[in-house]
Amino acid sequence: MKDVILNYINNKDMDALKEMLATAEEMEILQALYELSSQESEEKVVVFRLLAKDTALSIFEKLDTGLQRSLLDSFTNERVNEFINDMSPDDRVRLLDELPAGVAKRIIGSLSPEERAATNVLMGYEPKTAGRIMTTEYISLKKHETQKHALDKVCQQAKDKETIYTLFVTDNARKLEGVLSLKELLVAETNATLESIMSKKALSVSTDTEQEKAARILHEYDLLAVPVVDKEERLVGIITIDDAVDILEEESEEYIYDQAGLADIKGIESDRSDVLVNGSMWKIWKVRLPFLVITLAAGMLSGLVINGFEDTLESIAAVAIFIPLIMDMGGNVGTQSSTVFVRGVVLGHIKVSGFLKHFLKEVGIGFSIGLMMGIVSGVIASLWQGIPALGIAVGIALVVTMTLAALLGFLVPYVLIKLNVDQAAGSAPIITSIKDISGLVIYFVLVNVFLYNLL
């Protein structure tokens, strides 16, 4: 479906795309949005804006919070407020938990009084508890009601509730008494009371139950929803199976991080990213400037290295031609390696306990790429300048510099993470500094060795 969407967008045929989306299944659209998002494509915004309002809201609630935030960034304030206001309270709270505090506060202030009250109720519970993730949009019936009266109530409220397939029965004080399915209600006699047809053995969780435990209860007992009660056993909300699936997926992801020895890295990196993107100017300076000072100092040292080999440059001017090549190729490899390492760690593909294995593999990759680039560059340099010895120096310098850059690309962010230092701001300046100085020294030493007779 993604390719079809891209084809419509590229041909600027928005009417046809809108018509196709109107008849497509929600799961197809969801899959397409995730595929477009994985490519960091803005086409996902175009797709979302062409969806009918009800479809867009339904799909939005099923997206992970990262993609939700990405889409919200493309909306106007009015559109954001409209979407957040129409979300179910539990989905809204989950999203608000992921947003910066200032943004979350503004959004809560824009909600209708009813939705704001429902949201504040959930946000009053501890994070990662059943009370925090439950929804207050459920149908509650009284045990003395008849089947006919209860069915009428279900029909009246069904549109505004998250689920109607599992119904919960309380007494007049809202204490949970039992549970029955919609099917059981439909087939019962019209004059039968709910007390006579409900199951009195209703599984429930309390508001302070851990969310993972609540999710596992839903999964293990194959339930569509589980009621949440307060300390007085009063029904205050429900947790549905779709929420349980999301929680169990998050739990599995956290297990991966824990196995990798980086259980908290996702949260830490999220906080650091928030500071660098949304923090005050002073906070951003405090994180970024120290590393840039390191780069500045390294640049001065690089100048001293070049100055130290001034006689070499004066004797063979062609040596200067290949300085940018040595520095840039090493820089590119270092950037690639550090990106591979950080992404691998965050996604759980690289485990700290097995760092040496991944480290040695990356060094081997850096050497193999450097060898290929070194041979090509050495041959070109020899033919271009007509100095075979210079080509050899350039080729070997590239091999050594690119291998060193790959080594640093893994080693530097690893060390910074272990030291609890922001690797996003620090890796590139440190790698660049070390690689530039060492690369120049390696290159000039090789030039002096192989071109000694020409100096």
Helices and strands as residue ranges (DSSP letters): H 2-10, H 14-23, H 26-38, H 43-50, H 53-62, H 65-72, H 77-86, H 89-98, H 101-110, H 113-123, H 130-133, E 140-142, H 147-157, G 158-160, E 166-170, E 176-181, H 182-187, H 194-197, E 205-206, H 211-220, E 225-229, E 235-240, H 241-259, H 265-278, H 281-308, H 310-315, G 317-322, H 323-346, G 352-354, H 355-385, H 388-418, H 423-450, G 452-454
